[in-house]
Amino acid sequence: MSRVALVTGGTRGIGAAISMALHNAGYKVAATYAGNEEKARAFHDVTGISVHKWDVTDYEGCGKGIAKIEHDLGHVDILVNNAGITRDAMFHKMTPQQWHEVINTNLTGLFNMTHHVWQGMRDRSFGRVINISSINGQKGQMGQANYSAAKAGDLGFTKALAQEGAAKNITVNAICPGYIGTEMVLAVPEKVLNERIIPQIPVGRLGEPEEIARIAVFLASDDAGFITGSTITANGGQLFV
């Protein structure tokens, strides 16, 4: 029986690329989404991947959603915590709502999702947790105190949980993408992309979502069983850590 992979925010952008790559690698994949019903359904129609709507900030909702997936597909072996949002503002203008929305989705969402699959992974002595962080969680970014704090928190979560899972054959790793050619990044004005963003990237281009997806597929595999607590950077040379 093929393993089951659950990808949050898995119907668009990097998440969609990860969902498709895992599906193509032979996993049974479930992808979650929070809001865009039309695009989620279109993604399902094209790929055949099951899609499920819930908000990762809702602990009970995560539990109910995961229970349904496990009833339909089987127990979750691979969890990719990809769901994330931005609410950018300079700190002196940032509202408490902007702060809490980002922290709750991008950091607390990892707890809400992982907590519901963790005991099952321990019981079966196998699991893969892959957390999608960001270059801005490593270096910080002005106007993103909330986002940078959450994504840095993802890395601490990864390192701590990896130590707890190691004896049970559960690996926990993080991927830190740089600027990737997703819908969100490509919405940036072309002049800003060409004059301010791409010149910072030594390879001279944006990354592709599929390049992040290939890392996730590797980390999900048996071949990556000796890798845990690691952060893999994929930023075209923009930041070395």
N, C-alpha and C positions, 0 to 999 in steps of 0.2 A: 504494500500500500504506500502510495506516495505521501510525502510529508505535507502538512498544511502550513501555509504562510499567511499571515495577516499583516496588511500594510495600511497604516492610518494615513489619511490624506492621499489615498492611493489611486485616485482617478484623474489627477491632473499633475502636470509638471514632473518634477523628479519622482514623486510617488507613483505616477502612472508608468513611468519608465521602469521603475523597480518592479511594480506589479507584473508588467508584461515580460520582463526578463526572467522573473521567477517562474511565471507560467510557462514560458518557452523552455525553461530548464527542467520542467516536469513536476513542479510543485502544484498542489491544489491551492489556489490563491483566493483570498477574500480581501476586498479593498473597501475602506470606509471613506465617507465624505461627510461634510458638515452642512453644506448649503446648496450647491449648484446641482439641482435635480436633473436639469436637462443635459448637462455635460456628463454627469455620472451615468445616466441611462445610455447616452451615446457611446460612452466608453464600454459599457457592458455589451451593447449591441455589436460593437466592432471586435471586441476581444473574447467575449464569452465569460469573462471573469465576473464572479458574483460581487455585487456592490451592496453596501449596507450603510444606512444613514444614522449617525449619532454624533454627539458632541463629546470630544475627549475630556472636556472639563467636568463632565457629569459622571461621577464615580459609579453610581448605580446603573446609569445608562450604559456605561462600558461593560459592566458585568452582564447585563441582559443581552447586549449585542454579541458579546463573546460566547455566551451560552448558546445562542441560536446558531452561530457559526459552527461551534463544536458539535451541535446536534446534527447539522446538515452535512458537514464536511469531515468531521473528526477533530481530535484534540489539536490545539495550536502548538506547533513545534518551533516555528520561526515567527518572531514579532518584529516588525520594522516600525519604529516610532518616528514617523515622518511628518505628521500633521503639525502645521505651524502657521502663525499669522504675524503680521507687522502692524504696529500702530505708531509710526514714527513721529517724533517731535523733539525739538531741543528740550533739554531737561527742565529749564526754567518755565517752559510752556506745557510740559507734560502733565496730563491730568491723572488722578488716581485710577480712573477707569482705564485709561490707556495702559498704565502700568499693570494693573491686575489682569486685564484681558490677555496680555501677552504672556505674563508669568503663568497664568492658569492654563493656557493652551500649550505653550512651548516647554514648560517644565513640569507643572503638576499633572499634565496629561500623560507624561511618562509613567508617573506613579499609578495613575488611575488605570492605565492599560496593563502595565507590567504586573501589577499586584494581582490581577485576576488570572493570569496565566502561570505565575511563578510556582505555585505549589504543585500544579500538574507537571511542570517541567522537572521539579525536584523528585516527584514520585516516579517519573519515568526515566530519570537520570539522563535526560537529554533536553537541550534547548538552545536556541540562538536568539539573542536580543540585539538588535541593531538600531542604534539611535542616530538620527540625522541631526547633527549640530550645524555649525557654520563657521566660516573663517572669522566672522565678527564676534563669535564667542571666544575666539583665541586672541584676537588683537584689539577688540573693541571697535566701535564706530560711532562717531558723533551723530546725534539725533536718534540713536538707538540704545539708550541706556537700558531700556526694558528688554529689548531683544537680545542685546549682548549679554546681559545678566542671565537671562533664561538659558541661552545657548551655552554659556560657560557652566551653568548649573548642570546641564545635560552631561557635560564631561565629568564632573565630580560624581554624579549619579552612576555613570558608566564604570568608573574606576572602583567605587565602593561595592557596587552590586557584582562586579566581576569576581571580587574576592569571595563573596558569599556563594556564588554559583560554581566556582571552579571544581570543588570536590564532587559535585553532582553532574559533571559533564555539561554544564550550561555556560556558554560563552556570552559575554556582553561587551560589545565594541561600539565605537562611534565613528562616523564619517563626517568630516568637515568640508563641505563643498565651498569653493570660491564662487565667483560670478558664473552662473550657468545660464544658458540660453533658454530660459523658461518664459512663459507668457508674462510673468511679472517683470522680469528683467528686460525683456524685449519691448515692454511698454515705456521704458525710459526713453526720453528723446534721443534721436540718433546722434545729435551733436554731443550730448553728454556722454553717451556710450563711447563714441570715437575719440573724444578729446580728453575725457577725464577718467573713464573706467578702464577701457582696453589698454591704454598706455601703461597702466600699473601692472599689467599681467605679462610677465616675460615671454610666454609662448605666443603672445600677440593675438589672442582670440578668446571668446567666451568658451566655457566648457559646454559639453553636450549632456543632457540628462542621462543618456545611455551610458556615458562614461561613469557616472555615479552608480547606475544600476548594476554594472558589471562588478563593481566592488562589493555591493550588497550580495549579489549571487555568490561570490567567493566566500564572504564571511558566513553565509548561511550553510555552506557545504561542509562535508566531513573533512575536506582538505584543510579547513581553517580551524580544526579542533584544538590546536596548540596556541592559538591567538586569542587572548582575552584581556580586557582592560585597556585595549589599544585605541588610539585615535589615528585614523588614516586621513591625511590631508590630500585634497584634490583641488588645487587652486591655480594650476599653471605656473607655479613658481612665485606667486605673489607674496607668500609668507612661508618661511621655513621655521619649523618648531622642533 
